[in-house]
Amino acid sequence: MTGEETPRARLRRRRLFNLAWIIPIVAAAVAGWLIWQRMQERGPEISIRFADGGGLRVGITPVKYRGVVIGDVSGVRLSEDLRHVLVRARLQRGAAGIAREGAVFWIVRPQVGFGNVTGLNTVLTGPEIQVLPGKGEGPRRQAFVGLDAAPVGLETAGLKLVLRAERPRSIRPNTPVHYRGVEVGMVQKLELGPNALSADVQVLIFERYAGLVRQGSAFWDTSGVNVRGGLLKGIELDIESLRTIATGGIEFATPSAKAPRAKPGGVFFLHDKPKDEWLSWLPRIPLPPAQEPAP
């Protein structure tokens, strides 16, 4: 015996709860909550038939209404006859009411040309699907036929006029109509006039600005570049805007607020350029207050 104490073994009870478990438990709880929230937001899945599905990506391509994402593409495949592309889209629950009779879907892609400039915001993000809900409380649907391009003339309320021109320059559907540089209308359609002697440009002046058009109003084409002057006085270039070079543009002026308002279907001549007196017209025409779009 050396007098030294013999070591004694001590038993420690295993803790039922270890602090190291907190992280995976919290992570699992957060993941479960996110999955539950995602399931709560899930709405109906619809099918849209397009002629071309180039650029559409599952889980990435959004479905938008008024610039707000209301769903995304959940599947892309060819139809059985190989002539169309069937796109499945999952809508959010709050936007389920959009999938009704009369809803219109189309793909927005970047397009730049002398007659069309659209979808420039999709150059980096890729194509997106936009929708225009049907009117009224029609029955819900799960299958739709998409359009190849945006529908012309989404705005229908307003004053419809005919502008008669010998040869309109760069005027196309959706070409803007301006008053003092502010867009107050749009071109809806072009067709030949009576006896094919002129071109008739059918325009829509938005309802709020319909009172700006009076008897005696003058319309002129602002498309492209106007060149004035000569070798002695020099050359002046008048470029309305880069947009009007590509898409065309129409401007108008009104001589007096006392003149009678233009009637629907009225015919005006579309001039190639404005007269100096038109640019000096300054009538005071009150406008109704702007209305917020219906939800």
C-alpha positions in Angstrom: 0.0 0.0 0.0 1.4 3.3 -1.1 -1.2 5.4 0.6 -2.5 6.8 -2.7 -6.3 6.8 -3.3 -7.6 4.5 -5.9 -9.3 6.5 -8.8 -13.0 6.1 -8.9 -15.1 6.0 -12.0 -17.9 8.6 -12.3 -21.0 7.9 -14.3 -22.6 10.9 -16.1 -26.1 10.7 -17.3 -26.5 11.4 -21.0 -28.5 14.5 -21.7 -31.6 13.8 -23.6 -31.3 17.2 -25.3 -28.1 18.3 -27.0 -27.5 22.0 -27.9 -26.0 20.8 -31.2 -29.5 19.7 -32.3 -30.9 23.2 -32.2 -29.6 24.2 -35.6 -31.0 21.2 -37.6 -34.3 21.4 -35.7 -34.7 25.2 -36.5 -33.7 24.6 -40.1 -36.3 21.8 -40.4 -38.9 24.0 -38.9 -38.1 26.9 -41.2 -38.1 24.6 -44.3 -41.5 23.1 -43.2 -42.9 26.6 -42.7 -41.7 27.7 -46.2 -43.2 24.6 -47.8 -46.5 25.1 -46.0 -46.6 28.8 -47.1 -45.8 27.7 -50.6 -48.6 25.2 -50.6 -51.0 27.9 -49.3 -50.1 30.1 -52.2 -50.5 27.5 -54.9 -53.4 28.0 -57.2 -54.7 26.1 -60.2 -52.5 24.7 -62.9 -53.6 25.7 -66.4 -52.5 24.7 -69.9 -51.8 27.2 -72.7 -51.2 26.2 -76.3 -48.7 28.3 -78.2 -47.2 28.0 -81.7 -43.7 28.5 -80.4 -42.3 28.0 -77.0 -38.7 29.2 -77.6 -37.1 30.6 -74.4 -39.7 29.4 -71.9 -38.1 27.7 -68.9 -39.7 25.6 -66.2 -39.7 27.3 -62.8 -38.2 30.5 -64.2 -40.5 32.0 -66.9 -43.1 34.1 -65.0 -46.8 34.7 -65.8 -47.6 38.4 -65.3 -50.6 40.7 -65.1 -50.1 44.4 -64.9 -46.4 43.9 -64.2 -47.0 41.7 -61.2 -46.0 38.0 -61.1 -49.1 35.8 -60.6 -47.6 32.4 -61.5 -44.8 30.6 -63.3 -44.3 28.0 -66.0 -44.4 24.5 -64.5 -44.0 22.4 -67.7 -43.3 22.6 -71.4 -43.9 19.9 -74.0 -44.9 19.3 -77.6 -48.5 18.4 -78.5 -49.2 15.0 -79.9 -49.4 16.2 -83.5 -46.0 18.1 -83.0 -47.6 21.3 -84.3 -47.9 23.2 -81.1 -46.3 23.7 -77.7 -48.3 23.0 -74.6 -47.3 25.1 -71.6 -48.4 24.3 -68.1 -48.5 27.3 -65.7 -49.1 27.3 -62.0 -51.0 30.4 -60.9 -51.0 31.8 -57.4 -54.1 31.2 -55.4 -54.9 35.0 -55.3 -54.9 35.1 -59.1 -57.0 32.0 -59.6 -59.9 34.1 -60.8 -57.9 35.2 -63.9 -58.3 31.7 -65.5 -61.8 32.3 -66.8 -63.6 32.3 -70.1 -62.2 35.1 -72.3 -58.7 35.3 -70.7 -56.0 36.0 -73.3 -52.4 34.8 -72.9 -49.3 35.8 -75.0 -45.6 35.5 -74.8 -43.5 38.7 -74.6 -40.1 38.5 -76.3 -37.7 41.3 -77.2 -38.5 42.6 -80.6 -36.7 45.5 -82.3 -37.4 46.7 -85.8 -38.5 49.6 -87.9 -42.1 48.9 -87.2 -42.0 47.4 -83.7 -40.1 47.9 -80.4 -41.5 45.7 -77.7 -40.4 43.6 -74.8 -37.0 45.3 -74.3 -37.2 44.5 -70.5 -37.0 40.7 -71.4 -33.6 41.0 -73.1 -31.8 39.9 -69.9 -34.6 38.1 -68.0 -35.9 36.1 -70.9 -39.4 35.8 -72.2 -42.5 36.1 -70.0 -46.1 35.3 -70.4 -48.6 38.1 -69.9 -52.4 37.7 -69.5 -55.5 39.9 -70.0 -58.4 38.5 -67.8 -61.7 37.9 -69.4 -64.6 40.3 -68.6 -67.4 39.4 -66.3 -67.8 36.3 -64.1 -67.4 33.6 -66.7 -66.7 30.0 -65.9 -63.2 29.0 -64.9 -61.1 27.1 -67.5 -58.0 25.0 -67.4 -57.0 25.1 -71.1 -56.4 28.2 -73.3 -55.0 29.0 -76.7 -52.3 31.6 -76.5 -51.6 34.4 -79.1 -48.5 34.8 -81.1 -48.2 38.5 -80.2 -49.8 41.0 -77.9 -53.5 41.7 -78.8 -54.0 45.1 -80.6 -56.2 47.6 -79.0 -56.5 46.5 -75.4 -58.0 49.9 -74.6 -61.6 50.0 -75.9 -63.1 53.0 -74.0 -62.7 56.3 -75.7 -63.2 58.2 -79.0 -62.6 56.3 -82.2 -61.6 58.4 -85.2 -60.4 57.9 -88.8 -57.3 59.7 -90.0 -57.1 59.7 -93.8 -53.6 59.9 -95.3 -52.1 59.6 -98.8 -49.2 57.5 -97.5 -48.7 57.2 -93.7 -45.0 56.9 -92.7 -44.1 54.1 -90.3 -47.6 54.0 -88.8 -48.5 50.6 -87.3 -51.0 49.2 -84.9 -50.2 50.5 -81.4 -48.4 53.6 -82.7 -49.0 56.3 -80.1 -51.1 59.4 -80.6 -49.7 62.5 -78.7 -51.1 65.8 -77.6 -48.4 68.2 -76.5 -46.0 65.3 -76.2 -48.3 63.3 -73.9 -49.6 59.9 -75.1 -53.4 60.3 -75.3 -54.3 57.5 -77.8 -53.1 54.8 -80.1 -53.5 53.4 -83.6 -55.8 50.4 -83.7 -55.9 49.5 -87.4 -54.8 50.5 -90.9 -56.7 49.8 -94.1 -57.2 51.2 -97.5 -59.8 54.0 -97.8 -62.7 54.2 -100.3 -61.6 53.3 -103.8 -58.1 52.6 -102.5 -57.1 56.2 -103.1 -55.9 56.7 -99.5 -55.0 54.9 -96.3 -57.4 55.1 -93.4 -55.7 55.0 -89.9 -58.2 54.1 -87.2 -57.2 55.6 -83.9 -58.5 55.5 -80.4 -58.3 58.6 -78.2 -58.5 57.4 -74.6 -61.7 58.3 -72.8 -60.1 60.9 -70.4 -58.6 62.8 -73.4 -61.5 62.5 -75.8 -62.5 66.1 -75.2 -59.2 67.4 -76.6 -60.4 66.5 -80.1 -62.7 69.2 -81.5 -64.0 70.2 -84.9 -61.0 71.9 -86.6 -58.4 69.8 -84.8 -55.3 69.1 -86.9 -53.4 65.8 -87.0 -49.9 65.3 -88.5 -47.4 62.5 -88.8 -44.3 62.8 -86.6 -42.6 59.6 -87.8 -39.0 59.6 -88.8 -36.7 62.6 -89.5 -37.6 65.8 -91.2 -34.9 67.6 -93.1 -35.1 71.4 -93.8 -32.8 74.0 -95.2 -30.3 74.1 -98.0 -26.6 74.5 -98.8 -26.7 78.3 -98.0 -28.7 78.3 -94.8 -27.6 74.9 -93.6 -29.5 71.7 -92.9 -31.8 71.3 -89.9 -32.8 67.9 -88.6 -36.0 67.5 -86.6 -36.2 64.2 -84.8 -39.3 63.9 -82.7 -37.9 60.9 -80.7 -36.0 57.7 -81.2 -39.3 55.8 -80.6 -41.1 57.6 -83.4 -38.3 56.6 -85.8 -38.9 53.0 -85.0 -42.7 52.8 -84.3 -44.1 56.0 -85.9 -46.1 58.7 -84.2 -49.0 61.0 -84.6 -49.5 64.4 -83.0 -52.6 66.7 -83.0 -53.6 70.2 -81.9 -56.9 71.9 -81.3 -57.6 75.6 -82.1 -60.3 76.4 -79.5 -62.1 74.9 -76.6 -65.3 76.5 -77.8 -65.4 74.3 -80.9 -67.9 71.4 -80.8 -66.4 68.1 -79.7 -65.5 65.5 -82.4 -68.1 62.8 -82.9 -67.2 59.1 -82.9 -66.2 57.9 -86.3 -65.2 61.4 -87.4 -62.8 61.7 -90.3 -59.7 64.0 -90.2 -56.9 64.4 -92.7 -53.4 63.2 -91.5 -50.8 65.8 -92.7 -47.2 65.1 -93.3 -46.0 68.0 -91.1 -47.6 70.7 -88.9 -48.2 74.3 -89.9 -46.7 77.0 -87.7 -50.1 78.2 -86.6 -51.1 74.8 -85.2 -48.1 74.8 -82.9 -49.2 78.1 -81.5 -52.7 77.0 -80.5 -53.1 77.1 -76.7 -56.7 76.3 -75.8 -57.7 75.7 -72.2 -59.6 72.4 -72.1 -60.4 70.9 -68.7 -59.8 67.2 -68.2 -61.7 64.9 -66.0 -59.7 63.5 -63.0 -57.6 60.4 -63.7 -59.2 57.2 -62.5 -57.3 54.3 -61.0 -57.6 51.0 -62.9 -60.1 48.6 -61.6 -58.5 45.7 -59.6 
